[in-house]
Amino acid sequence: MTAPISTTFESADFRKAMGTFATGVTVVTTTKGEEVVGMTANSFTSVSLSPALVLVSVGKGSAMHGFLQESRRFGITVLKSEHEHLSNYFAGKRTPEVEAQLAYDWHEDIPMLATGMANLACRTWAEYDGGDHTLFVGEVIGLRVLDPNDPLLYYQGYRRLGS
């Protein structure tokens, strides 16, 4: 017999359930003055083909939330399996070794990592309240596909295709 559906659950239970959905891993970047700032995000999806729109979900309590609201622009880098160290870095596990390796490419005034599977340069199209997160919808104003093979995946932890 299967377990009953629970109507009372903790946020940890919800996080565990969401961890059963495999996603790609991205780094969202923007600027704070002259500085490039970023965060790892797996809450990323396409929204529309025409116009080209994407969505990223950002916690309201994060520093990145304020940076995105102020800059009104952001870059997305879709990570390859070999970029787990970049995902960890932008998730707050910063090391001098990774910081020394960081390189950015720019489209207009939007920074993106110079490596990865794809880059998307976005201007904020809309913001929507999403509980303790804000859903930032960005209009893609520039993109490139670098290497569409071997993505870094998140499924109850980092995964690679075939693992």
C-alpha positions as CSV (number, residue, x, y, z in Angstrom):
1,M,0.0,0.0,0.0
2,T,1.3,3.5,-0.8
3,A,1.8,6.2,1.8
4,P,-1.1,8.6,2.1
5,I,-0.8,12.2,0.9
6,S,0.2,14.5,3.8
7,T,-1.5,17.8,4.2
8,T,0.9,18.8,7.1
9,F,4.5,18.9,6.1
10,E,7.7,20.8,6.9
11,S,9.7,22.9,4.4
12,A,12.4,20.1,4.6
13,D,9.8,17.6,3.4
14,F,8.9,19.9,0.5
15,R,12.6,20.4,-0.4
16,K,13.1,16.6,-0.4
17,A,10.1,16.2,-2.7
18,M,11.4,18.9,-5.0
19,G,14.8,17.2,-5.0
20,T,13.2,14.2,-6.8
21,F,12.7,16.4,-9.9
22,A,15.9,16.4,-12.0
23,T,17.0,19.9,-13.2
24,G,19.9,21.5,-14.9
25,V,22.2,23.8,-12.9
26,T,22.7,27.4,-13.8
27,V,24.6,30.4,-12.5
28,V,22.8,33.7,-12.5
29,T,25.0,36.8,-12.7
30,T,24.5,40.5,-12.5
31,T,26.4,43.6,-11.3
32,K,26.6,45.4,-8.0
33,G,28.3,48.6,-9.1
34,E,31.5,47.5,-10.9
35,E,31.5,44.1,-9.2
36,V,30.1,40.9,-10.8
37,V,27.9,39.0,-8.3
38,G,26.1,35.6,-8.9
39,M,24.2,32.7,-7.5
40,T,23.6,29.1,-8.4
41,A,20.1,28.3,-9.4
42,N,18.3,25.2,-10.5
43,S,14.9,27.0,-10.4
44,F,15.2,28.2,-14.0
45,T,13.0,27.5,-17.0
46,S,11.9,28.9,-20.4
47,V,8.6,30.7,-20.4
48,S,8.0,31.9,-24.0
49,L,9.5,31.5,-27.4
50,S,8.2,34.8,-28.8
51,P,9.3,36.9,-27.2
52,A,12.1,34.8,-25.8
53,L,11.5,34.8,-22.0
54,V,13.0,32.8,-19.2
55,L,12.3,32.6,-15.4
56,V,14.5,32.3,-12.4
57,S,13.3,32.0,-8.8
58,V,15.3,34.0,-6.2
59,G,14.8,33.9,-2.4
60,K,13.7,37.3,-1.1
61,G,16.2,37.0,1.8
62,S,19.2,36.6,-0.5
63,A,21.6,39.4,-1.4
64,M,21.1,38.4,-5.1
65,H,17.4,39.4,-4.8
66,G,18.3,43.0,-4.2
67,F,21.0,43.1,-6.8
68,L,18.6,41.8,-9.5
69,Q,15.9,44.3,-8.5
70,E,18.4,47.1,-8.7
71,S,20.2,46.1,-11.9
72,R,17.1,45.0,-13.9
73,R,19.4,42.7,-15.9
74,F,21.0,39.3,-15.5
75,G,23.0,36.6,-17.3
76,I,22.4,32.9,-17.2
77,T,25.1,30.3,-17.7
78,V,24.0,26.7,-18.1
79,L,26.7,24.5,-16.5
80,K,28.5,21.4,-17.9
81,S,29.1,18.4,-15.7
82,E,32.7,19.5,-15.2
83,H,31.6,22.7,-13.6
84,E,30.4,21.5,-10.2
85,H,33.1,23.7,-8.6
86,L,31.5,26.7,-10.2
87,S,28.1,25.7,-8.9
88,N,29.5,25.3,-5.4
89,Y,31.3,28.6,-5.6
90,F,28.2,30.6,-6.5
91,A,26.2,28.6,-3.9
92,G,28.5,30.2,-1.2
93,K,31.3,27.7,-1.0
94,R,33.9,30.2,-2.2
95,T,37.6,29.3,-2.5
96,P,40.5,31.4,-3.8
97,E,41.4,28.6,-6.3
98,V,38.0,28.9,-8.0
99,E,37.9,32.7,-7.8
100,A,41.2,32.9,-9.6
101,Q,39.7,30.8,-12.5
102,L,36.6,33.0,-13.0
103,A,36.3,34.6,-16.4
104,Y,33.3,36.6,-17.6
105,D,32.0,37.5,-21.1
106,W,29.7,40.4,-21.5
107,H,26.7,41.2,-23.7
108,E,26.2,45.0,-23.4
109,D,26.3,45.5,-19.6
110,I,25.3,41.9,-18.7
111,P,28.0,39.5,-17.3
112,M,28.0,35.7,-17.9
113,L,30.5,33.1,-17.2
114,A,32.8,32.6,-20.1
115,T,32.4,28.8,-19.9
116,G,29.4,26.4,-19.8
117,M,26.9,24.9,-22.2
118,A,25.0,28.1,-23.0
119,N,24.8,31.8,-22.1
120,L,21.6,34.0,-22.0
121,A,21.7,37.8,-21.5
122,C,18.4,39.0,-20.1
123,R,16.7,42.3,-19.2
124,T,14.0,42.0,-16.5
125,W,10.6,41.7,-18.2
126,A,8.5,41.2,-15.0
127,E,8.7,40.2,-11.3
128,Y,6.1,38.1,-9.6
129,D,5.6,37.4,-5.9
130,G,6.3,33.7,-5.2
131,G,5.9,33.4,-1.4
132,D,9.4,33.7,0.0
133,H,10.8,34.0,-3.5
134,T,10.4,36.4,-6.4
135,L,10.0,35.0,-9.9
136,F,12.2,37.1,-12.2
137,V,11.1,36.8,-15.8
138,G,13.8,38.0,-18.2
139,E,13.6,38.8,-21.9
140,V,16.5,37.2,-23.6
141,I,18.3,39.9,-25.6
142,G,21.4,37.8,-26.5
143,L,22.4,34.2,-26.4
144,R,25.0,31.7,-27.5
145,V,25.4,27.9,-27.3
146,L,28.9,27.0,-26.4
147,D,28.8,23.2,-26.0
148,P,25.4,21.5,-25.7
149,N,26.8,18.2,-24.3
150,D,27.2,16.7,-20.9
151,P,25.1,18.9,-18.6
152,L,25.5,19.2,-14.8
153,L,22.3,17.9,-13.3
154,Y,20.7,18.2,-9.9
155,Y,18.7,15.2,-8.6
156,Q,19.0,14.8,-4.8
157,G,22.6,16.1,-5.3
158,Y,24.8,16.6,-8.3
159,R,24.5,14.1,-11.2
160,R,25.8,13.6,-14.6
161,L,24.1,11.8,-17.5
162,G,24.7,8.1,-17.1
163,S,25.4,8.4,-13.4
